[in-house]
């Protein structure tokens, strides 16, 4: 299949957490579909690898680093994207953290940092990005949730993670109501336990990251055509009602 031609009218996607498992695959999949991509992450070495994995990186890929939880980073990201590409069509908010901490003894700063990155930082970024996204007509926002949040099953010592992803789900649902008359579609995607393709040992319980990236690209394109609100992704052949999986789906 020929690579899509990229030009000044090609859509632009900003992917946060692009150095993580989910963000990397989302970037590669969207770039392969003709999107120009702006990649955000905190690790410069990993970012360089992601850029090399994207087709035609010199003309169509913008690499950005910085701590999304720090004041001013969200505004700087959006400004950098619109300055370089002149538009913003898609935001894939894949940045996140999921440390395992004992609820009673965990440091308050750890709890605050998880909620700050997984929830508050996403809110600040979207508020800054909404202006350019509305001009895209339609703009698409994809939040990365968590499959366990959608069912009454949890794993121990993940309270901060679950609280942040539950808050993200509430944010997405609220925005869907608030933006109903705006040309912006807000989707929250709940992936099951996701691993790099080469680390998958049980296809019935583990979702290959490459498959997830391709699915996210399809969801982005669907959301430009119809209302897509909430999607839960499981491995092919999984026993979704009987298997309790560890949530490891953001980067």
C-alpha positions as CSV (number, residue, x, y, z in Angstrom):
1,X,0.0,0.0,0.0
2,X,1.4,3.4,-1.0
3,X,2.2,5.8,1.8
4,X,-0.4,8.7,2.0
5,X,0.8,12.0,0.6
6,X,1.4,14.6,3.3
7,X,0.8,18.2,2.5
8,X,-0.2,21.5,4.1
9,X,-3.8,20.3,4.2
10,X,-3.1,17.0,5.9
11,X,-4.7,16.6,9.4
12,X,-2.5,17.0,12.5
13,X,-2.6,14.9,15.6
14,X,-1.0,15.7,19.0
15,X,-0.2,12.6,21.0
16,X,0.9,13.0,24.6
17,X,2.7,10.1,26.3
18,X,4.1,9.3,22.9
19,X,7.2,7.5,24.4
20,X,4.9,5.0,26.2
21,X,3.6,1.8,24.8
22,X,0.2,3.1,23.8
23,X,1.3,6.6,22.6
24,X,4.0,5.2,20.4
25,X,1.7,2.8,18.6
26,X,-1.0,5.5,18.2
27,X,1.7,7.8,16.7
28,X,2.9,5.2,14.2
29,X,-0.6,4.2,13.2
30,X,-1.9,7.8,12.7
31,X,1.3,8.8,10.7
32,X,0.8,5.7,8.5
33,X,-2.7,7.0,7.7
34,X,-1.4,10.4,6.5
35,X,-1.6,12.4,9.7
36,X,1.2,14.8,10.6
37,X,2.0,14.1,14.2
38,X,3.3,16.1,17.1
39,X,4.7,13.8,19.8
40,X,5.1,14.7,23.4
41,X,7.1,12.8,26.0
42,X,9.5,13.3,28.9
43,X,12.4,11.0,27.8
44,X,14.5,12.4,24.9
45,X,16.2,9.1,24.1
46,X,12.9,7.2,23.8
47,X,11.4,10.1,21.8
48,X,14.2,9.8,19.2
49,X,13.3,6.1,18.8
50,X,9.6,6.9,18.3
51,X,10.4,9.6,15.7
52,X,12.6,7.1,13.7
53,X,9.7,4.6,13.8
54,X,7.4,7.0,12.1
55,X,7.3,7.2,8.3
56,X,8.8,10.4,6.8
57,X,9.7,12.0,10.1
58,X,11.6,15.0,8.7
59,X,8.5,16.6,7.2
60,X,5.6,15.2,9.2
61,X,6.7,14.7,12.8
62,X,7.3,17.2,15.5
63,X,9.0,16.0,18.7
64,X,8.3,17.9,21.9
65,X,9.5,17.2,25.5
66,X,8.5,18.5,28.9
67,X,6.6,17.7,32.0
68,X,2.9,17.9,31.3
69,X,2.1,18.4,34.9
70,X,4.2,21.6,35.1
71,X,2.5,25.0,34.7
72,X,2.7,26.3,31.2
73,X,3.6,23.1,29.4
74,X,0.1,22.5,28.0
75,X,0.0,26.0,26.5
76,X,3.5,25.6,25.1
77,X,2.6,22.3,23.5
78,X,-0.5,23.5,21.7
79,X,1.3,26.7,20.6
80,X,4.2,24.7,19.2
81,X,1.9,22.4,17.2
82,X,-0.1,25.3,15.7
83,X,3.0,27.3,15.0
84,X,4.6,24.4,13.1
85,X,1.6,22.9,11.3
86,X,-1.0,25.7,11.4
87,X,-3.8,23.5,12.7
88,X,-4.7,20.8,15.2
89,X,-7.3,18.2,14.4
90,X,-6.8,15.4,16.9
91,X,-5.6,15.1,20.5
92,X,-4.7,11.7,21.8
93,X,-4.2,12.1,25.6
94,X,-2.1,9.0,26.3
95,X,0.2,10.4,29.0
96,X,-0.2,8.6,32.3
97,X,1.3,6.8,35.3
98,X,0.3,3.7,37.2
99,X,2.6,3.1,40.1
100,X,1.6,0.5,42.7
101,X,1.5,2.0,46.2
102,X,0.1,0.9,49.5
103,X,-2.9,3.2,50.2
104,X,-2.2,3.7,53.9
105,X,1.5,4.3,53.8
106,X,2.0,6.0,50.4
107,X,3.4,9.5,50.4
108,X,0.8,12.2,49.8
109,X,3.1,13.6,47.0
110,X,2.8,10.3,45.1
111,X,-1.0,10.4,45.2
112,X,-1.0,14.0,44.1
113,X,1.4,13.4,41.3
114,X,-0.6,10.5,39.8
115,X,-3.9,12.6,39.9
116,X,-2.0,15.6,38.5
117,X,-0.6,13.7,35.5
118,X,-3.5,11.3,34.8
119,X,-6.3,13.8,35.3
120,X,-5.5,17.5,36.0
121,X,-2.8,17.8,33.3
122,X,-5.2,16.3,30.7
123,X,-7.8,18.9,31.6
124,X,-5.4,21.8,31.2
125,X,-4.2,20.5,27.9
126,X,-7.7,20.1,26.5
127,X,-8.8,23.5,27.6
128,X,-5.8,25.0,25.7
129,X,-6.4,22.8,22.7
130,X,-10.2,23.3,22.3
131,X,-9.8,26.5,20.3
132,X,-7.8,24.9,17.4
133,X,-9.8,21.7,17.6
134,X,-13.1,23.6,17.1
135,X,-11.6,25.0,13.9
136,X,-10.8,21.6,12.6
137,X,-14.5,20.8,12.1
138,X,-14.5,18.2,13.3
139,X,-11.9,18.0,16.0
140,X,-11.4,14.7,17.8
141,X,-10.2,14.1,21.4
142,X,-9.3,10.6,22.6
143,X,-8.7,10.0,26.3
144,X,-7.1,6.7,27.3
145,X,-9.1,5.3,30.2
146,X,-8.7,1.9,31.8
147,X,-10.8,-1.3,31.3
148,X,-11.1,-2.2,35.0
149,X,-12.8,1.2,35.6
150,X,-15.7,-0.1,33.5
151,X,-16.5,-3.0,35.8
152,X,-16.7,-3.8,39.5
153,X,-13.3,-5.5,39.8
154,X,-10.1,-3.9,41.1
155,X,-6.5,-4.9,42.0
156,X,-4.9,-3.9,45.3
157,X,-2.7,-0.9,45.7
158,X,-3.9,0.9,42.6
159,X,-6.3,3.4,44.3
160,X,-4.7,6.5,42.9
161,X,-4.6,5.1,39.4
162,X,-8.3,4.0,39.6
163,X,-9.3,7.3,41.1
164,X,-7.6,9.3,38.3
165,X,-9.0,7.1,35.5
166,X,-12.5,7.2,37.0
167,X,-12.2,11.0,37.1
168,X,-11.0,11.0,33.5
169,X,-14.2,9.0,32.6
170,X,-16.3,11.6,34.3
171,X,-14.5,14.4,32.5
172,X,-15.0,12.7,29.1
173,X,-18.7,12.2,29.8
174,X,-19.2,15.7,31.0
175,X,-17.4,17.1,27.9
176,X,-19.6,15.0,25.6
177,X,-22.6,16.9,27.0
178,X,-21.0,20.3,27.1
179,X,-19.6,20.0,23.5
180,X,-22.7,18.4,22.0
181,X,-23.3,21.5,19.8
182,X,-19.6,22.0,19.0
183,X,-17.6,20.4,16.1
184,X,-15.5,18.4,18.6
185,X,-16.0,14.7,19.3
186,X,-14.7,13.4,22.7
187,X,-14.0,9.7,23.0
188,X,-12.7,7.7,26.0
189,X,-11.1,4.4,25.1
190,X,-10.6,1.7,27.8
191,X,-7.9,-0.7,26.7
192,X,-7.5,-4.1,28.4
193,X,-4.0,-5.2,29.7
194,X,-1.7,-3.9,26.9
195,X,1.9,-5.1,26.3
196,X,4.4,-4.5,23.5
197,X,3.8,-7.0,20.7
198,X,6.9,-9.1,21.4
199,X,6.0,-9.4,25.1
200,X,2.5,-10.9,24.6
201,X,2.5,-14.5,25.9
202,X,-1.2,-15.0,26.3
203,X,-3.3,-13.5,23.4
204,X,-6.5,-14.3,25.3
205,X,-5.5,-12.0,28.1
206,X,-3.0,-9.5,26.7
207,X,-3.7,-6.9,24.1
208,X,-0.8,-6.3,21.6
209,X,0.1,-2.7,21.5
210,X,0.3,-2.7,17.7
211,X,-3.3,-3.8,17.6
212,X,-4.3,-1.1,20.0
213,X,-2.5,1.6,18.0
214,X,-4.3,0.5,14.8
215,X,-7.7,0.4,16.7
216,X,-7.1,3.9,18.0
217,X,-6.4,5.2,14.5
218,X,-9.7,3.7,13.4
219,X,-11.5,5.2,16.3
220,X,-10.1,8.7,15.5
221,X,-11.3,8.3,11.9
222,X,-14.8,7.0,13.0
223,X,-15.1,9.9,15.5
224,X,-14.8,12.3,12.5
225,X,-17.8,10.8,10.9
226,X,-20.2,9.7,13.8
227,X,-20.6,10.2,17.5
228,X,-18.3,7.8,19.3
229,X,-18.5,8.1,23.1
230,X,-16.9,5.2,24.9
231,X,-15.0,2.1,23.6
232,X,-13.7,-0.8,25.6
233,X,-11.0,-2.9,23.9
234,X,-10.3,-6.6,24.7
235,X,-7.9,-9.1,23.2
236,X,-9.4,-11.4,20.6
237,X,-10.8,-14.5,22.3
238,X,-10.6,-13.1,25.8
239,X,-13.0,-14.2,28.5
240,X,-13.8,-10.7,29.6
241,X,-16.2,-11.6,32.4
242,X,-14.0,-14.2,34.2
243,X,-10.4,-12.9,33.9
244,X,-9.1,-10.3,36.3
245,X,-6.3,-8.4,34.5
246,X,-3.7,-6.0,35.8
247,X,-4.3,-2.6,34.4
248,X,-1.1,-1.6,32.5
249,X,-2.3,0.4,29.6
250,X,-0.8,3.9,29.5
251,X,2.7,5.2,29.1
